[in-house]
Amino acid sequence: MTLRIGYIGLGALGRHLAGSLLKAGFPLTVYDIDRSCAAELEKAGATWGGSVLETARSSDTVITCLPSPEAVDTVVGGERGVLEGLAPGGTWIEMSTNDAHNIQLLAARGAERGIETLESPVTGGVHRAAAGMITVLVGGSRDVYEKHRPAFEAMGGKVFYVGELGKASVIKVITNMLAFIHLVADGEALMLAKQGGVDLGLAWEIIKASSGNSFVHETEGQLILNGSYNINFTMDLARKDLHFAHMMGREWGVPLDLASVTEQTFARGRATYGGDAQSTMIVKLLEDAVGVDLRAPGFPDELQPE
């Protein structure tokens, strides 16, 4: 693997994606504002970049996985950022869930410097990223995608090329919108079961085997029943993605009734528990309102790699 990759943003998701690249043999330089996030990667052979600019200068391709569009603007397009550090012919890959228009604007700036851009948001949860089995969505030039296909396949179990730049961001926002709607609905379903006198462990199994099942029920439903809510995804991130969905609906004239109600619910959740609270705690709003906890024995406090 001769493609030198720089990975910037080593949070709960990024550190696992970077680790998969390292395991696959890619020369890897890493950077995060908190160096402790890179400790395990450095032990495994990754090089510490020292700064965004130096990470980009030492790489053929830089991947970013950051928490907000504002962070992407600063890290990629800002002074001493990725676009300044990459040499002509280099590639920037955005793995954050971001607004398609934001990516396209930065990509245009990169193109002026001879830099290619791909977007590559992922979906499926941190536990799947840890196992190298997360789903990877890619938008941008097919030729640039094919050049980087081995890197995408190292990070994910399923890799989908979606089309031109911007299309992967659209479908990623859609999948997250569905996940948050399912999460609120799953909390309501479990509460009905609890108040109806059905054993919650049994209710979880029955829903899983029914036409009402969802990926969210199978995964986050377990964390609700455990009471940890620990999905490694915050209220602020959920609200960001729901806002993107809302803006897409407005732009394309699509009424999003369920998404709008869900966005309002998450606004209440953030106001109640804080932006850093786990997104799964949205169900706690219902628990608090009813005065009943949704708990059952035998469920994990954190999802394990598959």
ABEGO torsion letter per residue (X at the ends): XABBBBBBGABAAAAAAAAAAAAAGBBBBBBBABAAAAAAAAAAGBBBAGBAAAAAAABABBBBBBABAAAAAAAAABBGBAAAABBBGBBBBBABBBBAAAAAAAAAAAAAAGBBBBBBBBBGEAAAAAAGABBBBBBEBAAAAAAAAAAAAAABABBBBAEBBGAAAAAAAAAAAAAAAAAAAAAAAAAAAAAAGBBAAAAAAAAAABAABBAAAAAAAAAAAAGAGBAGBBAAAAAAAAAAAAAAAAAAGBBBAAAAAAAAAAAAAAAAAEAABBAAAAAAAAAAAAGBBBBBBGBBABBBBX
